[in-house]
Amino acid sequence: MQRIVNFFKDVSREMKKVSWPKGKELTRYTITVIATVAFAVVFFAIIDYGISSLIRLVS
């Protein structure tokens, strides 16, 4: 039981050392992630459409 208590004490101590992003940074990071995901979705949708069209053309 003492090991579990020590573990959570260590976690708490380490979490205090973490450099958390400020509001503007968090907003910028969130926009970057959403834009990257949107780009990946569009990219793979175009690739999927192209491969599907190629397969339909061949068969």
mmCIF file as Biopython writes it, N, C-alpha, C and O atoms, coordinates in Angstrom:
data_model
#
loop_
_atom_site.group_PDB
_atom_site.id
_atom_site.type_symbol
_atom_site.label_atom_id
_atom_site.label_alt_id
_atom_site.label_comp_id
_atom_site.label_asym_id
_atom_site.label_entity_id
_atom_site.label_seq_id
_atom_site.pdbx_PDB_ins_code
_atom_site.Cartn_x
_atom_site.Cartn_y
_atom_site.Cartn_z
_atom_site.occupancy
_atom_site.B_iso_or_equiv
_atom_site.auth_seq_id
_atom_site.auth_asym_id
_atom_site.pdbx_PDB_model_num
ATOM 1   N N  . MET A ? 1  ? 0.823   -1.196 0.000   1.0 0.0 1  A 1 
ATOM 2   C CA . MET A ? 1  ? 0.000   0.000  0.000   1.0 0.0 1  A 1 
ATOM 3   C C  . MET A ? 1  ? 0.874   1.270  0.000   1.0 0.0 1  A 1 
ATOM 4   O O  . MET A ? 1  ? 0.539   2.272  -0.631  1.0 0.0 1  A 1 
ATOM 5   N N  . GLN A ? 2  ? 1.987   1.196  0.716   1.0 0.0 2  A 1 
ATOM 6   C CA . GLN A ? 2  ? 2.882   2.354  0.801   1.0 0.0 2  A 1 
ATOM 7   C C  . GLN A ? 2  ? 3.472   2.695  -0.576  1.0 0.0 2  A 1 
ATOM 8   O O  . GLN A ? 2  ? 3.723   3.863  -0.874  1.0 0.0 2  A 1 
ATOM 9   N N  . ARG A ? 3  ? 3.690   1.676  -1.406  1.0 0.0 3  A 1 
ATOM 10  C CA . ARG A ? 3  ? 4.227   1.922  -2.747  1.0 0.0 3  A 1 
ATOM 11  C C  . ARG A ? 3  ? 3.258   2.750  -3.580  1.0 0.0 3  A 1 
ATOM 12  O O  . ARG A ? 3  ? 3.671   3.629  -4.336  1.0 0.0 3  A 1 
ATOM 13  N N  . ILE A ? 4  ? 1.974   2.466  -3.437  1.0 0.0 4  A 1 
ATOM 14  C CA . ILE A ? 4  ? 0.958   3.206  -4.192  1.0 0.0 4  A 1 
ATOM 15  C C  . ILE A ? 4  ? 0.924   4.663  -3.723  1.0 0.0 4  A 1 
ATOM 16  O O  . ILE A ? 4  ? 0.856   5.581  -4.541  1.0 0.0 4  A 1 
ATOM 17  N N  . VAL A ? 5  ? 0.971   4.868  -2.419  1.0 0.0 5  A 1 
ATOM 18  C CA . VAL A ? 5  ? 0.979   6.220  -1.872  1.0 0.0 5  A 1 
ATOM 19  C C  . VAL A ? 5  ? 2.216   6.974  -2.361  1.0 0.0 5  A 1 
ATOM 20  O O  . VAL A ? 5  ? 2.115   8.133  -2.763  1.0 0.0 5  A 1 
ATOM 21  N N  . ASN A ? 6  ? 3.363   6.335  -2.332  1.0 0.0 6  A 1 
ATOM 22  C CA . ASN A ? 6  ? 4.597   6.968  -2.816  1.0 0.0 6  A 1 
ATOM 23  C C  . ASN A ? 6  ? 4.513   7.305  -4.301  1.0 0.0 6  A 1 
ATOM 24  O O  . ASN A ? 6  ? 4.988   8.351  -4.743  1.0 0.0 6  A 1 
ATOM 25  N N  . PHE A ? 7  ? 3.906   6.407  -5.055  1.0 0.0 7  A 1 
ATOM 26  C CA . PHE A ? 7  ? 3.741   6.645  -6.491  1.0 0.0 7  A 1 
ATOM 27  C C  . PHE A ? 7  ? 2.946   7.928  -6.725  1.0 0.0 7  A 1 
ATOM 28  O O  . PHE A ? 7  ? 3.360   8.777  -7.515  1.0 0.0 7  A 1 
ATOM 29  N N  . PHE A ? 8  ? 1.809   8.076  -6.047  1.0 0.0 8  A 1 
ATOM 30  C CA . PHE A ? 8  ? 0.977   9.259  -6.263  1.0 0.0 8  A 1 
ATOM 31  C C  . PHE A ? 8  ? 1.642   10.530 -5.722  1.0 0.0 8  A 1 
ATOM 32  O O  . PHE A ? 8  ? 1.421   11.615 -6.261  1.0 0.0 8  A 1 
ATOM 33  N N  . LYS A ? 9  ? 2.432   10.413 -4.691  1.0 0.0 9  A 1 
ATOM 34  C CA . LYS A ? 9  ? 3.198   11.568 -4.214  1.0 0.0 9  A 1 
ATOM 35  C C  . LYS A ? 9  ? 4.210   11.989 -5.269  1.0 0.0 9  A 1 
ATOM 36  O O  . LYS A ? 9  ? 4.382   13.179 -5.531  1.0 0.0 9  A 1 
ATOM 37  N N  . ASP A ? 10 ? 4.878   11.015 -5.872  1.0 0.0 10 A 1 
ATOM 38  C CA . ASP A ? 10 ? 5.846   11.317 -6.933  1.0 0.0 10 A 1 
ATOM 39  C C  . ASP A ? 10 ? 5.159   11.943 -8.146  1.0 0.0 10 A 1 
ATOM 40  O O  . ASP A ? 10 ? 5.677   12.883 -8.747  1.0 0.0 10 A 1 
ATOM 41  N N  . VAL A ? 11 ? 3.994   11.414 -8.495  1.0 0.0 11 A 1 
ATOM 42  C CA . VAL A ? 11 ? 3.243   11.969 -9.629  1.0 0.0 11 A 1 
ATOM 43  C C  . VAL A ? 11 ? 2.884   13.417 -9.333  1.0 0.0 11 A 1 
ATOM 44  O O  . VAL A ? 11 ? 3.050   14.285 -10.190 1.0 0.0 11 A 1 
ATOM 45  N N  . SER A ? 12 ? 2.400   13.683 -8.141  1.0 0.0 12 A 1 
ATOM 46  C CA . SER A ? 12 ? 2.030   15.042 -7.747  1.0 0.0 12 A 1 
ATOM 47  C C  . SER A ? 12 ? 3.242   15.967 -7.806  1.0 0.0 12 A 1 
ATOM 48  O O  . SER A ? 12 ? 3.133   17.095 -8.287  1.0 0.0 12 A 1 
ATOM 49  N N  . ARG A ? 13 ? 4.365   15.518 -7.338  1.0 0.0 13 A 1 
ATOM 50  C CA . ARG A ? 13 ? 5.589   16.324 -7.348  1.0 0.0 13 A 1 
ATOM 51  C C  . ARG A ? 13 ? 6.021   16.634 -8.784  1.0 0.0 13 A 1 
ATOM 52  O O  . ARG A ? 13 ? 6.422   17.757 -9.088  1.0 0.0 13 A 1 
ATOM 53  N N  . GLU A ? 14 ? 5.937   15.644 -9.652  1.0 0.0 14 A 1 
ATOM 54  C CA . GLU A ? 14 ? 6.338   15.853 -11.054 1.0 0.0 14 A 1 
ATOM 55  C C  . GLU A ? 14 ? 5.359   16.771 -11.784 1.0 0.0 14 A 1 
ATOM 56  O O  . GLU A ? 14 ? 5.773   17.571 -12.623 1.0 0.0 14 A 1 
ATOM 57  N N  . MET A ? 15 ? 4.075   16.665 -11.475 1.0 0.0 15 A 1 
ATOM 58  C CA . MET A ? 15 ? 3.078   17.505 -12.148 1.0 0.0 15 A 1 
ATOM 59  C C  . MET A ? 15 ? 3.293   18.985 -11.811 1.0 0.0 15 A 1 
ATOM 60  O O  . MET A ? 15 ? 2.952   19.854 -12.614 1.0 0.0 15 A 1 
ATOM 61  N N  . LYS A ? 16 ? 3.850   19.276 -10.644 1.0 0.0 16 A 1 
ATOM 62  C CA . LYS A ? 16 ? 4.134   20.661 -10.277 1.0 0.0 16 A 1 
ATOM 63  C C  . LYS A ? 16 ? 5.286   21.225 -11.102 1.0 0.0 16 A 1 
ATOM 64  O O  . LYS A ? 16 ? 5.411   22.443 -11.235 1.0 0.0 16 A 1 
ATOM 65  N N  . LYS A ? 17 ? 6.119   20.365 -11.651 1.0 0.0 17 A 1 
ATOM 66  C CA . LYS A ? 17 ? 7.258   20.799 -12.470 1.0 0.0 17 A 1 
ATOM 67  C C  . LYS A ? 17 ? 6.879   21.054 -13.919 1.0 0.0 17 A 1 
ATOM 68  O O  . LYS A ? 17 ? 7.644   21.670 -14.662 1.0 0.0 17 A 1 
ATOM 69  N N  . VAL A ? 18 ? 5.704   20.586 -14.328 1.0 0.0 18 A 1 
ATOM 70  C CA . VAL A ? 18 ? 5.282   20.687 -15.722 1.0 0.0 18 A 1 
ATOM 71  C C  . VAL A ? 18 ? 5.043   22.144 -16.087 1.0 0.0 18 A 1 
ATOM 72  O O  . VAL A ? 18 ? 4.468   22.906 -15.310 1.0 0.0 18 A 1 
ATOM 73  N N  . SER A ? 19 ? 5.489   22.518 -17.271 1.0 0.0 19 A 1 
ATOM 74  C CA . SER A ? 19 ? 5.254   23.858 -17.790 1.0 0.0 19 A 1 
ATOM 75  C C  . SER A ? 19 ? 3.966   23.828 -18.614 1.0 0.0 19 A 1 
ATOM 76  O O  . SER A ? 19 ? 3.969   23.390 -19.765 1.0 0.0 19 A 1 
ATOM 77  N N  . TRP A ? 20 ? 2.888   24.287 -18.032 1.0 0.0 20 A 1 
ATOM 78  C CA . TRP A ? 20 ? 1.589   24.253 -18.702 1.0 0.0 20 A 1 
ATOM 79  C C  . TRP A ? 20 ? 1.480   25.438 -19.651 1.0 0.0 20 A 1 
ATOM 80  O O  . TRP A ? 20 ? 1.947   26.529 -19.323 1.0 0.0 20 A 1 
ATOM 81  N N  . PRO A ? 21 ? 0.866   25.246 -20.835 1.0 0.0 21 A 1 
ATOM 82  C CA . PRO A ? 21 ? 0.738   26.355 -21.787 1.0 0.0 21 A 1 
ATOM 83  C C  . PRO A ? 21 ? -0.252  27.412 -21.290 1.0 0.0 21 A 1 
ATOM 84  O O  . PRO A ? 21 ? -1.228  27.106 -20.606 1.0 0.0 21 A 1 
ATOM 85  N N  . LYS A ? 22 ? 0.029   28.648 -21.651 1.0 0.0 22 A 1 
ATOM 86  C CA . LYS A ? 22 ? -0.869  29.761 -21.328 1.0 0.0 22 A 1 
ATOM 87  C C  . LYS A ? 22 ? -2.042  29.742 -22.316 1.0 0.0 22 A 1 
ATOM 88  O O  . LYS A ? 22 ? -2.066  28.934 -23.245 1.0 0.0 22 A 1 
ATOM 89  N N  . GLY A ? 23 ? -2.988  30.618 -22.112 1.0 0.0 23 A 1 
ATOM 90  C CA . GLY A ? 23 ? -4.202  30.644 -22.939 1.0 0.0 23 A 1 
ATOM 91  C C  . GLY A ? 23 ? -3.942  30.803 -24.423 1.0 0.0 23 A 1 
ATOM 92  O O  . GLY A ? 23 ? -4.492  30.062 -25.237 1.0 0.0 23 A 1 
ATOM 93  N N  . LYS A ? 24 ? -3.085  31.790 -24.784 1.0 0.0 24 A 1 
ATOM 94  C CA . LYS A ? 24 ? -2.807  32.030 -26.206 1.0 0.0 24 A 1 
ATOM 95  C C  . LYS A ? 24 ? -2.076  30.852 -26.833 1.0 0.0 24 A 1 
ATOM 96  O O  . LYS A ? 24 ? -2.364  30.464 -27.965 1.0 0.0 24 A 1 
ATOM 97  N N  . GLU A ? 25 ? -1.131  30.286 -26.093 1.0 0.0 25 A 1 
ATOM 98  C CA . GLU A ? 25 ? -0.392  29.126 -26.596 1.0 0.0 25 A 1 
ATOM 99  C C  . GLU A ? 25 ? -1.337  27.954 -26.829 1.0 0.0 25 A 1 
ATOM 100 O O  . GLU A ? 25 ? -1.270  27.281 -27.858 1.0 0.0 25 A 1 
ATOM 101 N N  . LEU A ? 26 ? -2.210  27.723 -25.867 1.0 0.0 26 A 1 
ATOM 102 C CA . LEU A ? 26 ? -3.152  26.610 -25.969 1.0 0.0 26 A 1 
ATOM 103 C C  . LEU A ? 26 ? -4.061  26.781 -27.173 1.0 0.0 26 A 1 
ATOM 104 O O  . LEU A ? 26 ? -4.338  25.820 -27.890 1.0 0.0 26 A 1 
ATOM 105 N N  . THR A ? 27 ? -4.526  28.007 -27.396 1.0 0.0 27 A 1 
ATOM 106 C CA . THR A ? 27 ? -5.374  28.284 -28.557 1.0 0.0 27 A 1 
ATOM 107 C C  . THR A ? 27 ? -4.609  28.020 -29.847 1.0 0.0 27 A 1 
ATOM 108 O O  . THR A ? 27 ? -5.135  27.401 -30.772 1.0 0.0 27 A 1 
ATOM 109 N N  . ARG A ? 28 ? -3.363  28.494 -29.909 1.0 0.0 28 A 1 
ATOM 110 C CA . ARG A ? 28 ? -2.553  28.293 -31.112 1.0 0.0 28 A 1 
ATOM 111 C C  . ARG A ? 28 ? -2.296  26.814 -31.368 1.0 0.0 28 A 1 
ATOM 112 O O  . ARG A ? 28 ? -2.386  26.352 -32.506 1.0 0.0 28 A 1 
ATOM 113 N N  . TYR A ? 29 ? -1.978  26.075 -30.314 1.0 0.0 29 A 1 
ATOM 114 C CA . TYR A ? 29 ? -1.732  24.641 -30.456 1.0 0.0 29 A 1 
ATOM 115 C C  . TYR A ? 29 ? -3.001  23.914 -30.905 1.0 0.0 29 A 1 
ATOM 116 O O  . TYR A ? 29 ? -2.942  23.016 -31.745 1.0 0.0 29 A 1 
ATOM 117 N N  . THR A ? 30 ? -4.141  24.305 -30.345 1.0 0.0 30 A 1 
ATOM 118 C CA . THR A ? 30 ? -5.403  23.669 -30.710 1.0 0.0 30 A 1 
ATOM 119 C C  . THR A ? 30 ? -5.730  23.917 -32.175 1.0 0.0 30 A 1 
ATOM 120 O O  . THR A ? 30 ? -6.141  23.000 -32.886 1.0 0.0 30 A 1 
ATOM 121 N N  . ILE A ? 31 ? -5.552  25.153 -32.628 1.0 0.0 31 A 1 
ATOM 122 C CA . ILE A ? 31 ? -5.808  25.478 -34.039 1.0 0.0 31 A 1 
ATOM 123 C C  . ILE A ? 31 ? -4.862  24.702 -34.944 1.0 0.0 31 A 1 
ATOM 124 O O  . ILE A ? 31 ? -5.273  24.221 -36.000 1.0 0.0 31 A 1 
ATOM 125 N N  . THR A ? 32 ? -3.602  24.574 -34.544 1.0 0.0 32 A 1 
ATOM 126 C CA . THR A ? 32 ? -2.627  23.822 -35.334 1.0 0.0 32 A 1 
ATOM 127 C C  . THR A ? 32 ? -3.035  22.363 -35.455 1.0 0.0 32 A 1 
ATOM 128 O O  . THR A ? 32 ? -2.955  21.786 -36.540 1.0 0.0 32 A 1 
ATOM 129 N N  . VAL A ? 33 ? -3.470  21.765 -34.362 1.0 0.0 33 A 1 
ATOM 130 C CA . VAL A ? 33 ? -3.890  20.355 -34.388 1.0 0.0 33 A 1 
ATOM 131 C C  . VAL A ? 33 ? -5.121  20.177 -35.264 1.0 0.0 33 A 1 
ATOM 132 O O  . VAL A ? 33 ? -5.173  19.251 -36.073 1.0 0.0 33 A 1 
ATOM 133 N N  . ILE A ? 34 ? -6.111  21.051 -35.116 1.0 0.0 34 A 1 
ATOM 134 C CA . ILE A ? 34 ? -7.334  20.935 -35.919 1.0 0.0 34 A 1 
ATOM 135 C C  . ILE A ? 34 ? -7.027  21.120 -37.397 1.0 0.0 34 A 1 
ATOM 136 O O  . ILE A ? 34 ? -7.557  20.389 -38.234 1.0 0.0 34 A 1 
ATOM 137 N N  . ALA A ? 35 ? -6.173  22.093 -37.731 1.0 0.0 35 A 1 
ATOM 138 C CA . ALA A ? 35 ? -5.812  22.320 -39.137 1.0 0.0 35 A 1 
ATOM 139 C C  . ALA A ? 35 ? -5.050  21.126 -39.704 1.0 0.0 35 A 1 
ATOM 140 O O  . ALA A ? 35 ? -5.278  20.737 -40.849 1.0 0.0 35 A 1 
ATOM 141 N N  . THR A ? 36 ? -4.158  20.547 -38.925 1.0 0.0 36 A 1 
ATOM 142 C CA . THR A ? 36 ? -3.397  19.385 -39.389 1.0 0.0 36 A 1 
ATOM 143 C C  . THR A ? 36 ? -4.321  18.191 -39.630 1.0 0.0 36 A 1 
ATOM 144 O O  . THR A ? 36 ? -4.195  17.493 -40.636 1.0 0.0 36 A 1 
ATOM 145 N N  . VAL A ? 37 ? -5.234  17.965 -38.715 1.0 0.0 37 A 1 
ATOM 146 C CA . VAL A ? 37 ? -6.179  16.854 -38.868 1.0 0.0 37 A 1 
ATOM 147 C C  . VAL A ? 37 ? -7.073  17.088 -40.088 1.0 0.0 37 A 1 
ATOM 148 O O  . VAL A ? 37 ? -7.328  16.159 -40.854 1.0 0.0 37 A 1 
ATOM 149 N N  . ALA A ? 38 ? -7.549  18.320 -40.272 1.0 0.0 38 A 1 
ATOM 150 C CA . ALA A ? 38 ? -8.394  18.628 -41.430 1.0 0.0 38 A 1 
ATOM 151 C C  . ALA A ? 38 ? -7.618  18.401 -42.731 1.0 0.0 38 A 1 
ATOM 152 O O  . ALA A ? 38 ? -8.159  17.847 -43.688 1.0 0.0 38 A 1 
ATOM 153 N N  . PHE A ? 39 ? -6.357  18.827 -42.766 1.0 0.0 39 A 1 
ATOM 154 C CA . PHE A ? 39 ? -5.531  18.604 -43.953 1.0 0.0 39 A 1 
ATOM 155 C C  . PHE A ? 39 ? -5.374  17.111 -44.226 1.0 0.0 39 A 1 
ATOM 156 O O  . PHE A ? 39 ? -5.494  16.673 -45.371 1.0 0.0 39 A 1 
ATOM 157 N N  . ALA A ? 40 ? -5.107  16.326 -43.181 1.0 0.0 40 A 1 
ATOM 158 C CA . ALA A ? 40 ? -4.934  14.879 -43.348 1.0 0.0 40 A 1 
ATOM 159 C C  . ALA A ? 40 ? -6.219  14.245 -43.863 1.0 0.0 40 A 1 
ATOM 160 O O  . ALA A ? 40 ? -6.172  13.368 -44.725 1.0 0.0 40 A 1 
ATOM 161 N N  . VAL A ? 41 ? -7.360  14.676 -43.349 1.0 0.0 41 A 1 
ATOM 162 C CA . VAL A ? 41 ? -8.648  14.128 -43.798 1.0 0.0 41 A 1 
ATOM 163 C C  . VAL A ? 41 ? -8.858  14.416 -45.276 1.0 0.0 41 A 1 
ATOM 164 O O  . VAL A ? 41 ? -9.219  13.520 -46.039 1.0 0.0 41 A 1 
ATOM 165 N N  . VAL A ? 42 ? -8.634  15.656 -45.682 1.0 0.0 42 A 1 
ATOM 166 C CA . VAL A ? 42 ? -8.826  16.025 -47.089 1.0 0.0 42 A 1 
ATOM 167 C C  . VAL A ? 42 ? -7.831  15.268 -47.974 1.0 0.0 42 A 1 
ATOM 168 O O  . VAL A ? 42 ? -8.201  14.745 -49.025 1.0 0.0 42 A 1 
ATOM 169 N N  . PHE A ? 43 ? -6.581  15.213 -47.545 1.0 0.0 43 A 1 
ATOM 170 C CA . PHE A ? 43 ? -5.551  14.520 -48.315 1.0 0.0 43 A 1 
ATOM 171 C C  . PHE A ? 43 ? -5.918  13.059 -48.547 1.0 0.0 43 A 1 
ATOM 172 O O  . PHE A ? 43 ? -5.880  12.574 -49.678 1.0 0.0 43 A 1 
ATOM 173 N N  . PHE A ? 44 ? -6.276  12.357 -47.467 1.0 0.0 44 A 1 
ATOM 174 C CA . PHE A ? 44 ? -6.592  10.942 -47.611 1.0 0.0 44 A 1 
ATOM 175 C C  . PHE A ? 44 ? -7.922  10.710 -48.328 1.0 0.0 44 A 1 
ATOM 176 O O  . PHE A ? 44 ? -8.101  9.676  -48.973 1.0 0.0 44 A 1 
ATOM 177 N N  . ALA A ? 45 ? -8.850  11.651 -48.226 1.0 0.0 45 A 1 
ATOM 178 C CA . ALA A ? 45 ? -10.099 11.530 -48.979 1.0 0.0 45 A 1 
ATOM 179 C C  . ALA A ? 45 ? -9.814  11.629 -50.476 1.0 0.0 45 A 1 
ATOM 180 O O  . ALA A ? 45 ? -10.385 10.881 -51.271 1.0 0.0 45 A 1 
ATOM 181 N N  . ILE A ? 46 ? -8.938  12.543 -50.856 1.0 0.0 46 A 1 
ATOM 182 C CA . ILE A ? 46 ? -8.571  12.683 -52.274 1.0 0.0 46 A 1 
ATOM 183 C C  . ILE A ? 46 ? -7.837  11.438 -52.760 1.0 0.0 46 A 1 
ATOM 184 O O  . ILE A ? 46 ? -8.121  10.936 -53.847 1.0 0.0 46 A 1 
ATOM 185 N N  . ILE A ? 47 ? -6.905  10.942 -51.970 1.0 0.0 47 A 1 
ATOM 186 C CA . ILE A ? 47 ? -6.177  9.724  -52.347 1.0 0.0 47 A 1 
ATOM 187 C C  . ILE A ? 47 ? -7.147  8.548  -52.475 1.0 0.0 47 A 1 
ATOM 188 O O  . ILE A ? 47 ? -7.061  7.772  -53.427 1.0 0.0 47 A 1 
ATOM 189 N N  . ASP A ? 48 ? -8.067  8.417  -51.521 1.0 0.0 48 A 1 
ATOM 190 C CA . ASP A ? 48 ? -9.053  7.327  -51.554 1.0 0.0 48 A 1 
ATOM 191 C C  . ASP A ? 48 ? -9.931  7.434  -52.794 1.0 0.0 48 A 1 
ATOM 192 O O  . ASP A ? 48 ? -10.193 6.435  -53.464 1.0 0.0 48 A 1 
ATOM 193 N N  . TYR A ? 49 ? -10.384 8.648  -53.097 1.0 0.0 49 A 1 
ATOM 194 C CA . TYR A ? 49 ? -11.214 8.843  -54.283 1.0 0.0 49 A 1 
ATOM 195 C C  . TYR A ? 49 ? -10.432 8.484  -55.547 1.0 0.0 49 A 1 
ATOM 196 O O  . TYR A ? 49 ? -10.971 7.850  -56.455 1.0 0.0 49 A 1 
ATOM 197 N N  . GLY A ? 50 ? -9.176  8.886  -55.604 1.0 0.0 50 A 1 
ATOM 198 C CA . GLY A ? 50 ? -8.354  8.583  -56.778 1.0 0.0 50 A 1 
ATOM 199 C C  . GLY A ? 50 ? -8.128  7.089  -56.950 1.0 0.0 50 A 1 
ATOM 200 O O  . GLY A ? 50 ? -8.233  6.570  -58.061 1.0 0.0 50 A 1 
ATOM 201 N N  . ILE A ? 51 ? -7.821  6.397  -55.869 1.0 0.0 51 A 1 
ATOM 202 C CA . ILE A ? 51 ? -7.606  4.949  -55.952 1.0 0.0 51 A 1 
ATOM 203 C C  . ILE A ? 51 ? -8.903  4.235  -56.309 1.0 0.0 51 A 1 
ATOM 204 O O  . ILE A ? 51 ? -8.895  3.295  -57.103 1.0 0.0 51 A 1 
ATOM 205 N N  . SER A ? 52 ? -10.013 4.673  -55.731 1.0 0.0 52 A 1 
ATOM 206 C CA . SER A ? 52 ? -11.318 4.063  -56.048 1.0 0.0 52 A 1 
ATOM 207 C C  . SER A ? 52 ? -11.662 4.262  -57.518 1.0 0.0 52 A 1 
ATOM 208 O O  . SER A ? 52 ? -12.151 3.342  -58.174 1.0 0.0 52 A 1 
ATOM 209 N N  . SER A ? 53 ? -11.408 5.454  -58.035 1.0 0.0 53 A 1 
ATOM 210 C CA . SER A ? 53 ? -11.674 5.732  -59.451 1.0 0.0 53 A 1 
ATOM 211 C C  . SER A ? 53 ? -10.780 4.872  -60.350 1.0 0.0 53 A 1 
ATOM 212 O O  . SER A ? 53 ? -11.231 4.365  -61.377 1.0 0.0 53 A 1 
ATOM 213 N N  . LEU A ? 54 ? -9.533  4.712  -59.967 1.0 0.0 54 A 1 
ATOM 214 C CA . LEU A ? 54 ? -8.600  3.896  -60.739 1.0 0.0 54 A 1 
ATOM 215 C C  . LEU A ? 54 ? -9.040  2.438  -60.745 1.0 0.0 54 A 1 
ATOM 216 O O  . LEU A ? 54 ? -8.985  1.780  -61.784 1.0 0.0 54 A 1 
ATOM 217 N N  . ILE A ? 55 ? -9.473  1.928  -59.602 1.0 0.0 55 A 1 
ATOM 218 C CA . ILE A ? 55 ? -9.933  0.534  -59.533 1.0 0.0 55 A 1 
ATOM 219 C C  . ILE A ? 55 ? -11.186 0.338  -60.373 1.0 0.0 55 A 1 
ATOM 220 O O  . ILE A ? 55 ? -11.318 -0.673 -61.062 1.0 0.0 55 A 1 
ATOM 221 N N  . ARG A ? 56 ? -12.125 1.314  -60.321 1.0 0.0 56 A 1 
ATOM 222 C CA . ARG A ? 56 ? -13.341 1.206  -61.148 1.0 0.0 56 A 1 
ATOM 223 C C  . ARG A ? 56 ? -12.997 1.266  -62.632 1.0 0.0 56 A 1 
ATOM 224 O O  . ARG A ? 56 ? -13.639 0.601  -63.446 1.0 0.0 56 A 1 
ATOM 225 N N  . LEU A ? 57 ? -12.000 2.051  -62.984 1.0 0.0 57 A 1 
ATOM 226 C CA . LEU A ? 57 ? -11.600 2.189  -64.386 1.0 0.0 57 A 1 
ATOM 227 C C  . LEU A ? 57 ? -10.979 0.880  -64.892 1.0 0.0 57 A 1 
ATOM 228 O O  . LEU A ? 57 ? -11.220 0.480  -66.031 1.0 0.0 57 A 1 
ATOM 229 N N  . VAL A ? 58 ? -10.191 0.219  -64.057 1.0 0.0 58 A 1 
ATOM 230 C CA . VAL A ? 58 ? -9.506  -1.006 -64.443 1.0 0.0 58 A 1 
ATOM 231 C C  . VAL A ? 58 ? -10.481 -2.178 -64.528 1.0 0.0 58 A 1 
ATOM 232 O O  . VAL A ? 58 ? -10.365 -3.016 -65.423 1.0 0.0 58 A 1 
ATOM 233 N N  . SER A ? 59 ? -11.431 -2.242 -63.613 1.0 0.0 59 A 1 
ATOM 234 C CA . SER A ? 59 ? -12.313 -3.420 -63.582 1.0 0.0 59 A 1 
ATOM 235 C C  . SER A ? 59 ? -13.554 -3.266 -64.413 1.0 0.0 59 A 1 
ATOM 236 O O  . SER A ? 59 ? -14.376 -4.181 -64.472 1.0 0.0 59 A 1 
#
